């Protein structure tokens, strides 16, 4: 008699700046990283539903020479601490420090992890085999986030915080057609939870 395979875990891949925290450009002081209202509660909803929450973020400040790579880690730590203060947590964090046209040789490469390339998400699935590619979402405020989802064959939600409004108007990056447009992250998570419920196996 064959045992049923253990159920795989749904996953939401979240952008950072403009999606979870306020978009203010390159953040020099970690204290300036502040959550968008409702962000911790939205992540907490996913935690409570046993849905994996993974950060995937392009961070070219090191490649541009604005600050060392350690500062990127410090900013991500600050984000996690703010989420934890709201009883929420991330299951994993991935960042891409690369920029082909950067000024710091160590990071100035044409990589496979810079969004919309699929490297960070491919790595997450490789390192966390319990994750379900068939129930996976990308949430972000940029066209590159939506295109990342398309490149990985995942569902895409564009939030209109950060650069989202400009993306929709075609004044930043390029126009895209996500699966859903949300005013902010809490509405993105509400849609994802409803979508998961509506696609439960019979």
PyMOL commands that set and color helices and strands:
alter all, ss='L'
color gray80, all
select helices_A, chain A and resi 30-32+39-48+69-85+119-127+143-152+164-169+185-198
alter helices_A, ss='H'
color red, helices_A
select strands_A, chain A and resi 9-14+52-58+92-96+131-140+155-159+180-182
alter strands_A, ss='S'
color yellow, strands_A
deselect
rebuild
show_as cartoon
